[in-house]
Amino acid sequence: MAKRNGATVRITPEGARVIFGMLDQTVYAAGRNIAGRVPAEIASANSENLVDRNGRPVAMVALTEPNGLAIQAKHGTLTRSAAEEGADVHRYPRGR
């Protein structure tokens, strides 16, 4: 249920599936674009398209280098690529 300006909107599970189906190609394209923004001289990246346990489309982007975690920690490569693509990039609050 969502509230906006005092109005209540109920989305049924079937309605949610329809909405997620409309968004899946957009989410997958964003994942490909983020992977494509990773500079080739720093690392290579790939994007994998999934559907989570709630039926939501998900694009997982990963650095494919053996030391990808160190590259991300040092350069923020995926964070920067996602921000350049327009994603809202922020840390989770502590304790989550």
ROMARMI-183527 format. One record per residue (C-alpha): residue number from 1; residue in three letters; chain; x, z, y. Coordinates in steps of 0.2 Angstrom, whole numbers, plus 2048, in hexadecimal, padded with zeros to 3 digits. Example, Ala and Ser with C-alpha at 12.3 -4.5 7.8 and 13.67 -1.06 7.14 Angstrom:
REM residues 2
<site n="1" res="ALA" chain="A" px="83E" pz="827" py="7EA"/>
<site n="2" res="SER" chain="A" px="844" pz="824" py="7FB"/>
END
This chain:
REM residues 96
<site n="1" res="MET" chain="A" px="800" pz="800" py="800"/>
<site n="2" res="ALA" chain="A" px="807" pz="7FC" py="811"/>
<site n="3" res="LYS" chain="A" px="801" pz="802" py="822"/>
<site n="4" res="ARG" chain="A" px="803" pz="7F8" py="832"/>
<site n="5" res="ASN" chain="A" px="7FA" pz="7FC" py="843"/>
<site n="6" res="GLY" chain="A" px="7EE" pz="808" py="83A"/>
<site n="7" res="ALA" chain="A" px="7E8" pz="7FA" py="82D"/>
<site n="8" res="THR" chain="A" px="7EB" pz="7FD" py="81B"/>
<site n="9" res="VAL" chain="A" px="7F0" pz="7EF" py="80F"/>
<site n="10" res="ARG" chain="A" px="7EF" pz="7F0" py="7FC"/>
<site n="11" res="ILE" chain="A" px="7FA" pz="7E4" py="7F2"/>
<site n="12" res="THR" chain="A" px="7F5" pz="7E3" py="7E0"/>
<site n="13" res="PRO" chain="A" px="802" pz="7E1" py="7D2"/>
<site n="14" res="GLU" chain="A" px="7FD" pz="7CF" py="7D0"/>
<site n="15" res="GLY" chain="A" px="7FE" pz="7CC" py="7E3"/>
<site n="16" res="ALA" chain="A" px="810" pz="7D4" py="7E3"/>
<site n="17" res="ARG" chain="A" px="815" pz="7C7" py="7D5"/>
<site n="18" res="VAL" chain="A" px="80E" pz="7B9" py="7E0"/>
<site n="19" res="ILE" chain="A" px="818" pz="7BF" py="7EF"/>
<site n="20" res="PHE" chain="A" px="828" pz="7C1" py="7E5"/>
<site n="21" res="GLY" chain="A" px="826" pz="7B0" py="7DE"/>
<site n="22" res="MET" chain="A" px="825" pz="7A9" py="7EF"/>
<site n="23" res="LEU" chain="A" px="835" pz="7B2" py="7F4"/>
<site n="24" res="ASP" chain="A" px="840" pz="7AF" py="7E5"/>
<site n="25" res="GLN" chain="A" px="848" pz="79F" py="7EB"/>
<site n="26" res="THR" chain="A" px="84C" pz="7A6" py="7FC"/>
<site n="27" res="VAL" chain="A" px="854" pz="7B5" py="7F4"/>
<site n="28" res="TYR" chain="A" px="85E" pz="7AA" py="7E8"/>
<site n="29" res="ALA" chain="A" px="864" pz="79F" py="7F6"/>
<site n="30" res="ALA" chain="A" px="869" pz="7AE" py="800"/>
<site n="31" res="GLY" chain="A" px="874" pz="7B3" py="7F2"/>
<site n="32" res="ARG" chain="A" px="87C" pz="7A2" py="7F0"/>
<site n="33" res="ASN" chain="A" px="87F" pz="7A1" py="803"/>
<site n="34" res="ILE" chain="A" px="888" pz="7B2" py="803"/>
<site n="35" res="ALA" chain="A" px="893" pz="7AD" py="7F4"/>
<site n="36" res="GLY" chain="A" px="897" pz="79D" py="7FD"/>
<site n="37" res="ARG" chain="A" px="89D" pz="7A6" py="80D"/>
<site n="38" res="VAL" chain="A" px="8AA" pz="7B0" py="803"/>
<site n="39" res="PRO" chain="A" px="8BB" pz="7A8" py="809"/>
<site n="40" res="ALA" chain="A" px="8C3" pz="79E" py="7FB"/>
<site n="41" res="GLU" chain="A" px="8D4" pz="7A4" py="800"/>
<site n="42" res="ILE" chain="A" px="8CF" pz="7B7" py="7FE"/>
<site n="43" res="ALA" chain="A" px="8C4" pz="7B6" py="7EE"/>
<site n="44" res="SER" chain="A" px="8B7" pz="7AC" py="7E4"/>
<site n="45" res="ALA" chain="A" px="8A5" pz="7B2" py="7E2"/>
<site n="46" res="ASN" chain="A" px="896" pz="7AE" py="7D8"/>
<site n="47" res="SER" chain="A" px="883" pz="7B2" py="7DA"/>
<site n="48" res="GLU" chain="A" px="878" pz="7B6" py="7CB"/>
<site n="49" res="ASN" chain="A" px="865" pz="7B5" py="7CD"/>
<site n="50" res="LEU" chain="A" px="85B" pz="7C3" py="7C4"/>
<site n="51" res="VAL" chain="A" px="84A" pz="7CB" py="7C5"/>
<site n="52" res="ASP" chain="A" px="84A" pz="7DE" py="7C5"/>
<site n="53" res="ARG" chain="A" px="83F" pz="7EA" py="7BB"/>
<site n="54" res="ASN" chain="A" px="832" pz="7EA" py="7C8"/>
<site n="55" res="GLY" chain="A" px="831" pz="7D7" py="7C8"/>
<site n="56" res="ARG" chain="A" px="83B" pz="7D4" py="7D9"/>
<site n="57" res="PRO" chain="A" px="847" pz="7C6" py="7DA"/>
<site n="58" res="VAL" chain="A" px="859" pz="7CB" py="7DC"/>
<site n="59" res="ALA" chain="A" px="869" pz="7C2" py="7E0"/>
<site n="60" res="MET" chain="A" px="879" pz="7CB" py="7DA"/>
<site n="61" res="VAL" chain="A" px="889" pz="7C5" py="7E2"/>
<site n="62" res="ALA" chain="A" px="899" pz="7CA" py="7DB"/>
<site n="63" res="LEU" chain="A" px="8AC" pz="7C6" py="7DE"/>
<site n="64" res="THR" chain="A" px="8B2" pz="7BE" py="7CF"/>
<site n="65" res="GLU" chain="A" px="8C5" pz="7C3" py="7D1"/>
<site n="66" res="PRO" chain="A" px="8CC" pz="7D0" py="7C6"/>
<site n="67" res="ASN" chain="A" px="8D0" pz="7DB" py="7D5"/>
<site n="68" res="GLY" chain="A" px="8BF" pz="7D7" py="7DE"/>
<site n="69" res="LEU" chain="A" px="8BB" pz="7E9" py="7E1"/>
<site n="70" res="ALA" chain="A" px="8CC" pz="7EC" py="7EA"/>
<site n="71" res="ILE" chain="A" px="8C9" pz="7DC" py="7F4"/>
<site n="72" res="GLN" chain="A" px="8B8" pz="7E2" py="7F9"/>
<site n="73" res="ALA" chain="A" px="8BF" pz="7F3" py="7FD"/>
<site n="74" res="LYS" chain="A" px="8CD" pz="7EC" py="808"/>
<site n="75" res="HIS" chain="A" px="8C5" pz="7DD" py="811"/>
<site n="76" res="GLY" chain="A" px="8B2" pz="7E1" py="80F"/>
<site n="77" res="THR" chain="A" px="8B0" pz="7CF" py="809"/>
<site n="78" res="LEU" chain="A" px="89F" pz="7D0" py="802"/>
<site n="79" res="THR" chain="A" px="898" pz="7DB" py="810"/>
<site n="80" res="ARG" chain="A" px="89F" pz="7CF" py="81D"/>
<site n="81" res="SER" chain="A" px="898" pz="7C0" py="814"/>
<site n="82" res="ALA" chain="A" px="887" pz="7C8" py="812"/>
<site n="83" res="ALA" chain="A" px="886" pz="7CE" py="825"/>
<site n="84" res="GLU" chain="A" px="88B" pz="7BC" py="82A"/>
<site n="85" res="GLU" chain="A" px="87C" pz="7B5" py="820"/>
<site n="86" res="GLY" chain="A" px="871" pz="7C1" py="829"/>
<site n="87" res="ALA" chain="A" px="86E" pz="7CF" py="81C"/>
<site n="88" res="ASP" chain="A" px="86C" pz="7E1" py="822"/>
<site n="89" res="VAL" chain="A" px="87B" pz="7E9" py="81C"/>
<site n="90" res="HIS" chain="A" px="87D" pz="7FC" py="81D"/>
<site n="91" res="ARG" chain="A" px="882" pz="80A" py="812"/>
<site n="92" res="TYR" chain="A" px="876" pz="815" py="809"/>
<site n="93" res="PRO" chain="A" px="873" pz="826" py="810"/>
<site n="94" res="ARG" chain="A" px="87D" pz="834" py="807"/>
<site n="95" res="GLY" chain="A" px="874" pz="83C" py="7F9"/>
<site n="96" res="ARG" chain="A" px="86B" pz="82D" py="7F3"/>
END
